[in-house]
Amino acid sequence: MKKIEAIIRPFKVEDVHEALSEIGIKGMTLTEVKGYGRQKGHTEVYRGAEYKVDFLPKIKLEVVVKDSMVEQVLSTITKVTKTGQVGDGKIFISPVLDVIRIRTEESGEDAV
């Protein structure tokens, strides 16, 4: 099993959710986060005053999938979120040793 963490633009969340549901992904976790990479923030004007925004709002999407689903999930997230502009985000893949569903005490891929 693998854990896929994707840092994406907030306005892409619904599109990603729909696309992942279509390929059979039944659950995910979303977290509102702030950060920067090559985008390095931007300047905004509020009530006539200009100020710099260093940390930009993003969404961190987390999903644990069977090894056989990894490539399909990666290509789906990439296809839906790619705009070609700086700030599209990043995807991280990590191994998952085990999963336990607390309610039923199932473990492994059955718990995903």
C-alpha positions as CSV (number, residue, x, y, z in Angstrom):
1,M,0.0,0.0,0.0
2,K,1.0,3.6,-0.6
3,K,0.1,6.9,0.9
4,I,-0.3,9.6,-1.7
5,E,-0.1,13.2,-0.5
6,A,-0.9,15.9,-3.0
7,I,-0.5,19.7,-2.4
8,I,-3.0,21.3,-4.8
9,R,-4.7,24.6,-5.6
10,P,-7.9,25.1,-3.5
11,F,-10.1,25.6,-6.6
12,K,-9.2,22.1,-7.9
13,V,-10.5,20.2,-4.9
14,E,-14.0,19.3,-6.3
15,D,-12.5,18.3,-9.7
16,V,-10.0,16.0,-8.0
17,H,-12.7,14.6,-5.7
18,E,-15.0,13.7,-8.7
19,A,-12.2,12.2,-10.8
20,L,-10.9,10.0,-7.9
21,S,-14.5,8.9,-7.1
22,E,-14.9,7.8,-10.8
23,I,-11.8,5.5,-10.6
24,G,-13.1,3.9,-7.3
25,I,-11.3,5.9,-4.6
26,K,-13.8,5.8,-1.7
27,G,-12.1,8.0,0.9
28,M,-9.6,10.8,1.3
29,T,-8.5,13.4,3.8
30,L,-8.3,17.1,3.0
31,T,-6.4,19.7,5.1
32,E,-6.2,23.4,4.5
33,V,-2.5,24.3,4.5
34,K,-0.3,27.3,3.6
35,G,3.1,27.2,2.1
36,Y,5.3,28.3,-0.8
37,G,7.7,26.8,-3.2
38,R,8.9,28.4,-6.5
39,Q,5.8,30.5,-6.5
40,K,7.4,32.5,-3.5
41,G,4.2,34.3,-2.6
42,H,2.8,37.4,-4.2
43,T,1.9,41.0,-3.5
44,E,-1.7,42.1,-2.8
45,V,-3.4,45.5,-2.2
46,Y,-5.8,45.9,0.7
47,R,-7.5,49.3,1.3
48,G,-4.9,51.0,-0.7
49,A,-1.9,49.4,1.1
50,E,0.3,47.0,-0.6
51,Y,1.6,44.0,1.3
52,K,3.4,40.7,0.6
53,V,1.8,37.3,1.1
54,D,4.6,34.8,1.7
55,F,2.5,31.7,2.4
56,L,-0.2,30.8,-0.1
57,P,-3.3,28.8,0.7
58,K,-3.2,25.2,-0.6
59,I,-5.0,22.0,0.0
60,K,-3.2,18.8,1.1
61,L,-5.1,15.8,-0.1
62,E,-4.2,12.4,1.4
63,V,-5.3,9.0,0.2
64,V,-4.0,5.5,0.9
65,V,-4.3,3.0,-2.0
66,K,-3.4,-0.5,-3.0
67,D,-0.1,-0.7,-4.9
68,S,-2.0,-1.6,-8.1
69,M,-3.9,1.7,-8.0
70,V,-0.9,4.1,-7.5
71,E,-0.2,4.9,-11.1
72,Q,-3.9,5.5,-11.9
73,V,-4.4,7.8,-8.9
74,L,-1.2,9.7,-9.8
75,S,-2.2,10.2,-13.4
76,T,-5.7,11.3,-12.4
77,I,-4.5,13.9,-9.9
78,T,-1.9,15.2,-12.3
79,K,-4.3,15.4,-15.2
80,V,-7.0,17.2,-13.2
81,T,-4.7,19.7,-11.4
82,K,-2.1,20.6,-14.0
83,T,-2.5,24.2,-15.3
84,G,1.1,24.6,-16.6
85,Q,1.6,27.5,-14.2
86,V,4.0,27.8,-11.3
87,G,2.1,26.7,-8.1
88,D,0.3,23.7,-9.5
89,G,1.6,21.7,-6.5
90,K,3.5,18.5,-5.6
91,I,2.7,14.9,-5.1
92,F,4.5,12.7,-2.5
93,I,4.3,8.9,-2.3
94,S,5.2,7.0,0.8
95,P,5.0,3.3,1.7
96,V,2.3,2.3,4.3
97,L,3.2,-0.7,6.5
98,D,-0.3,-1.4,7.7
99,V,-3.8,0.1,8.1
100,I,-6.3,-0.8,10.8
101,R,-10.0,0.1,10.6
102,I,-10.8,0.9,14.2
103,R,-14.6,0.0,14.0
104,T,-14.1,-3.5,12.7
105,E,-10.4,-4.1,13.5
106,E,-9.8,-5.2,9.9
107,S,-6.2,-4.6,8.8
108,G,-4.1,-4.4,5.7
109,E,-5.7,-3.8,2.3
110,D,-9.2,-4.8,3.6
111,A,-9.1,-1.7,5.9
112,V,-8.5,0.6,3.0
